[in-house]
Amino acid sequence: MTLNFEEEGSLKLPLECEALARRTVLAALDFTGCPYEAEVSLLLTTDEEIRQMNREFRDTDRATDVLSFPMIDYKEAGNFDFLEDRKDCFHPETGELLLGDIVISKNKVLSQASEYGHSPEREFAFLITHSVLHLTGYDHIKENERLLMEQMQRAILENLGITR
């Protein structure tokens, strides 16, 4: 798996972000049954920057915790079968599945960890897990989808040994 990791802003999280991100992405992809090696880009940024992105891409003028930009439209969440015939979904040099981009607000990682009473490590891993599920076609618009995503997120974090 390739993780394109980038961090901007002076705020630093009190954890090994790149290593934890790599472990979390791999655990989430394993859990979804992704049969391919994959490429994901992760940007850690500030509330100000993510607010600007949220305004530009979602017409919502506020900072958010995580943004997901999937490269693939799935007909069925977590079903990778159709990709066998889609060469445009794979990196031409590495052959890895191009899943998409994740943007996380470091400010939100810290504030939400405090608000929810758990560690920054847990919040960071949760946001990555949540986003990887979006990158593999899952959503939480409908109640049944939300419940499924919550169940999957809990299981992935438990598999990583990251609990509240």
C-alpha positions as CSV (number, residue, x, y, z in Angstrom):
1,M,0.0,0.0,0.0
2,T,1.1,3.5,-0.8
3,L,0.2,6.3,1.7
4,N,1.0,9.7,0.4
5,F,1.3,11.6,3.7
6,E,1.4,15.4,3.9
7,E,1.1,17.7,6.9
8,E,0.7,21.5,7.0
9,G,0.4,24.0,9.8
10,S,2.5,24.4,12.9
11,L,0.1,22.3,15.2
12,K,1.5,18.8,15.8
13,L,-0.5,15.9,17.1
14,P,1.0,14.0,20.1
15,L,1.4,10.7,18.1
16,E,3.2,9.1,15.3
17,C,0.6,10.2,12.6
18,E,2.1,8.6,9.5
19,A,2.7,5.2,11.1
20,L,-0.8,5.1,12.7
21,A,-2.4,6.2,9.5
22,R,-0.7,3.4,7.6
23,R,-1.8,0.8,10.1
24,T,-5.3,2.1,10.2
25,V,-5.8,2.3,6.4
26,L,-4.5,-1.2,6.0
27,A,-6.8,-2.5,8.8
28,A,-9.8,-0.8,7.2
29,L,-9.0,-2.1,3.7
30,D,-8.5,-5.6,5.1
31,F,-11.8,-5.4,6.9
32,T,-13.6,-4.3,3.7
33,G,-12.1,-7.2,1.8
34,C,-10.3,-5.0,-0.7
35,P,-8.5,-7.5,-2.9
36,Y,-6.0,-5.0,-4.3
37,E,-2.9,-3.1,-3.1
38,A,-4.1,0.5,-2.9
39,E,-2.9,4.1,-2.9
40,V,-4.4,6.7,-0.5
41,S,-3.4,10.3,0.0
42,L,-3.7,11.9,3.5
43,L,-3.4,15.6,4.3
44,L,-3.3,16.7,7.9
45,T,-4.2,20.4,8.1
46,T,-5.7,23.2,10.2
47,D,-9.3,24.2,10.9
48,E,-8.8,27.2,8.6
49,E,-7.7,25.2,5.7
50,I,-10.3,22.5,6.0
51,R,-13.0,25.2,6.4
52,Q,-11.9,26.6,3.0
53,M,-12.0,23.2,1.4
54,N,-15.4,22.4,2.9
55,R,-16.7,25.7,1.5
56,E,-15.2,25.1,-1.9
57,F,-16.2,21.5,-2.3
58,R,-19.3,21.1,-0.2
59,D,-20.8,24.6,0.0
60,T,-20.5,24.5,3.8
61,D,-18.8,27.4,5.5
62,R,-17.4,25.7,8.6
63,A,-14.5,23.7,9.7
64,T,-15.1,19.9,9.7
65,D,-13.1,17.0,11.1
66,V,-12.6,15.0,7.9
67,L,-13.2,15.2,4.2
68,S,-13.1,12.2,1.9
69,F,-12.6,12.5,-1.8
70,P,-13.2,9.0,-3.4
71,M,-11.7,8.4,-6.8
72,I,-14.2,5.6,-7.6
73,D,-18.0,5.5,-7.7
74,Y,-19.2,2.2,-6.3
75,K,-22.6,0.7,-7.3
76,E,-22.5,-1.3,-4.1
77,A,-20.4,-0.4,-1.1
78,G,-17.4,-2.6,-0.6
79,N,-17.9,-4.5,-3.8
80,F,-14.7,-4.4,-5.8
81,D,-15.7,-7.0,-8.5
82,F,-16.4,-4.4,-11.2
83,L,-12.9,-3.0,-10.9
84,E,-11.3,-5.9,-12.7
85,D,-12.3,-4.3,-16.0
86,R,-11.5,-0.7,-15.0
87,K,-7.8,0.0,-15.8
88,D,-8.5,3.7,-15.2
89,C,-8.9,3.0,-11.5
90,F,-5.3,1.8,-11.1
91,H,-2.0,3.6,-11.0
92,P,-0.3,3.0,-14.4
93,E,3.1,2.4,-12.9
94,T,2.4,0.6,-9.6
95,G,-0.8,-1.1,-10.4
96,E,-2.3,0.0,-7.1
97,L,-6.0,0.8,-6.8
98,L,-6.3,4.6,-6.6
99,L,-8.8,5.0,-3.7
100,G,-8.7,8.8,-3.2
101,D,-7.8,11.5,-0.7
102,I,-8.4,12.1,3.0
103,V,-8.1,15.5,4.7
104,I,-8.1,15.7,8.5
105,S,-8.2,18.8,10.7
106,K,-5.6,18.4,13.5
107,N,-7.5,20.9,15.5
108,K,-10.6,18.7,15.4
109,V,-8.7,15.6,16.3
110,L,-7.6,17.3,19.6
111,S,-10.9,19.0,20.4
112,Q,-13.1,16.0,19.6
113,A,-10.8,13.6,21.6
114,S,-11.3,15.9,24.6
115,E,-15.0,16.3,24.0
116,Y,-15.6,12.5,23.6
117,G,-13.3,11.6,26.4
118,H,-10.8,9.5,24.5
119,S,-7.3,9.8,23.2
120,P,-6.1,11.8,20.2
121,E,-4.8,8.4,18.9
122,R,-8.3,7.0,19.0
123,E,-9.9,10.0,17.3
124,F,-7.3,10.1,14.6
125,A,-7.7,6.4,13.8
126,F,-11.5,6.8,13.9
127,L,-11.4,9.6,11.4
128,I,-9.2,7.6,9.0
129,T,-11.3,4.5,9.4
130,H,-14.5,6.6,8.7
131,S,-12.9,8.1,5.6
132,V,-11.5,4.8,4.2
133,L,-15.0,3.4,4.4
134,H,-16.2,6.4,2.3
135,L,-13.3,5.8,-0.2
136,T,-14.6,2.2,-0.6
137,G,-18.2,3.2,-1.2
138,Y,-19.8,3.3,2.2
139,D,-22.0,6.2,3.3
140,H,-24.2,7.2,6.2
141,I,-27.0,9.1,4.6
142,K,-29.7,6.5,5.4
143,E,-30.2,5.1,8.9
144,N,-29.3,1.5,7.9
145,E,-26.1,2.8,6.2
146,R,-25.2,4.8,9.3
147,L,-25.6,1.8,11.6
148,L,-23.5,-0.4,9.3
149,M,-20.7,2.2,9.1
150,E,-20.7,2.6,12.9
151,Q,-20.5,-1.2,13.4
152,M,-17.7,-1.5,10.9
153,Q,-15.8,1.4,12.5
154,R,-16.0,-0.2,15.9
155,A,-14.8,-3.5,14.6
156,I,-11.9,-2.0,12.7
157,L,-10.7,0.0,15.8
158,E,-11.1,-3.1,18.0
159,N,-9.0,-5.1,15.5
160,L,-6.3,-2.4,15.9
161,G,-6.6,-2.5,19.7
162,I,-7.7,1.1,19.8
163,T,-10.6,1.6,22.2
164,R,-12.1,4.5,24.1
